[in-house]
Amino acid sequence: MPTSSSTATSGRLLSLLSLLQVRRDWPGALLAGRLGVSERTVRRDVDRLRELGYPVQAVKGPDGGYRLEAGSRMPPLLFDEEQAVALAVALRIAVGTGAGIEEAAARALATVRQVMPSRLRQRVDLLEITAAARDTQVDTDALVALSSAIRATEEVRFDYGTPPRRRRVQPHHLVVRNGRWYLVGWDAERADWRTYRVDRMELRVPNGPRFTPREVPGGDVATFLAARFKGSATVDAWPCQGEVVLDRPIAEVAPFAGDGVAEEADAGRTRLRTGSWSWGALAAGLLRFECAVEVVGPQALRDAFADLAGRAARAAGRNG
């Protein structure tokens, strides 16, 4: 049966550990004041944490103090309630990242859940998250190698494409999007920013020379990547945008409008502003609604419909 003294000591150790995790350096006197004990007690508690495996280092200086460093082994960790819930959410969605860590994430979640208080465990269990596993998996070692190259600002060499071609790229960002991992980097040979799927890269060693990092166009890698997937150079917007009126009610259009804007035009018709990577693709996409289409503009969209009609007629074996 633990005594009140041992219970108080254990609680104080947890408070001390929590403080050491949120600030790099703590003067001994400030820690003593926060914990309501003497500096001598703080020194004893620091020694207890060291015995438990926490690498608490003494900081030299006029005030003295302590710092929690990285150690040679993983000691027990302390999370507040918000951190614990965030960790559980992250572990549950890890299955959908395609990073090859599904089993490890499941085991980590089970470990964290086991030591949670019941009220917190109930909050985590109420999280209805279905993380669909991807058929495309990425080698974890490849992610680590690319991350290391980005941090070290070293060129990476890899084979890519069909047939494989050797590439030399200055890596800048490693991004996960819709369950796939992409490397965003500067290709010096092509003098342009390029995006590569990591699961299609065959890395070569060693890395190339060091480079000076560049700023991704627009300054934001998420916006840049979204723009590239839309066929735009830098702006997260479709390069070809048009407006039409569809002979269908808005209830049948809105669920399939994607990032377009659907508004009720008049009885049973919908005004839709949307875009695509080319005028032909935009015209073809609008035909999926299988209804009469009135083009509001621009003229390039009308021309695309005319061209599409001619190609469709030829495909059907008709002339004219």
Phi, psi and omega in degrees: 000117181292141178279165179296329179293315180292326177295318179295320179296316180298317179296323179292323177298319178295320178295319178297316179296320179298319178295318182295335182278340186258356180214141185293306182241135178235117171299143183300320182294322179293319176299316180300318179294320179294325183269348180072034180226179179277163177295329177296320178294321177300317179299319179294319180293323176298319178298324178294319178297322178297321178295331178278355177107004180273122183280079179270119183258146174282138180255124180280155179147177182298326181266343187066183176148195187218155181215135177271114182260170171285140182250188181271348177218164184274108177280173174301143182252156180238123179238143168280179188294319180295320178295320181295318179293318179299319179296318180297318178297314181299320181291325180291323181276354180298334180299327184273002182276345181070021184268005177071028182239022186301310182295317180296321179295320179296318179293321179295319179297318178298321180294315180294317182297324185297327184262003179285147170296156188302320182296323180284323178298323178294321177299316181293320182292337179282348180287109180268088182241120176253108180262103183286127179290143181267144174293329180272115180250148179248138177293124180301324179298326178293320178296318179295316181297318180291320178298320179295320179295322178296315181295322182275357185049055178244139175299150174245147179242135181201159173266141185208143174093178179230114355290158183299137176234141180288133179235148173233118189226143172272107185283136181238320184217142173247118190232139173254131183217122180052042176079006178239145180261136181232144171257126175255122183207170179262120178267106184294325181294325180262355180051049183203158173282137180227157178238133183231137173284127185293327182290348178256005182265135173249097187292145176245151177237152359278178176289167179274195183290166176290156179219164176268119183302146176249164175267129180297143181308130182087345177081356183228119186291327180295316178295318180300314182294318178299321179295317181297324179289343177263002179082015180259156183284311185223331187268137179282070180205149179293135180291336180240115183231138181216174181227134181222165170242123184258140180277056176215148178293155185298331180296335180265352182255314187306317182296343184243016183278348181061231179268014175282171180247117181252131179225150178289126181272297174206192186306113174079007181234157185229134173268127184231126172250119185209179183210175178200180183280345176209161180294323178296318179294323179295314179298314180296322179295324180290333180290346180293344179283350174052056178205175176293139182239124175253117182277122175277322178164167002271184181297328181300328178288321176298317179298323180294321177296320179296316179295320180294322180296320179294317180293325178293322178295318179294324178293331180276358179082024181250154178258153176082000000 
